Amino acid sequence: MTKFESVIGQEILEVDEKENELTIIIRDNRYLFIKVIDGKLTVDSVPE
């Protein structure tokens, strides 16, 4: 999870919850997409 270390301590601006997905918008214009796929959590970020 090294690629996500840069978001530690960053201010969260917004959290959007949908069915099987959570989107976290961070102050430096990054988005984290947390999804449940086949019962497992997956995380994607924009930009990486």
QUISUL-V676366 format. One record per pair of residues at least 4 apart in sequence whose C-alpha atoms are under 6 Angstrom apart, sorted by the first residue. I is the first residue (numbers start at 1). J is the second residue. Records with the same first field share a line. If there is no record, write none. Layout:
I=J ; J
//
This chain:
11=26 ; 27
12=25 ; 26 ; 27
13=25 ; 26 ; 27
14=25
15=23 ; 24
16=22 ; 23
17=22
20=35 ; 36
21=34 ; 35
22=33 ; 34
23=32 ; 33
24=31 ; 32
25=30 ; 31
26=30
30=46
31=45 ; 46
32=44 ; 45
33=43 ; 44
34=42 ; 43
35=41 ; 42
36=40 ; 41
//
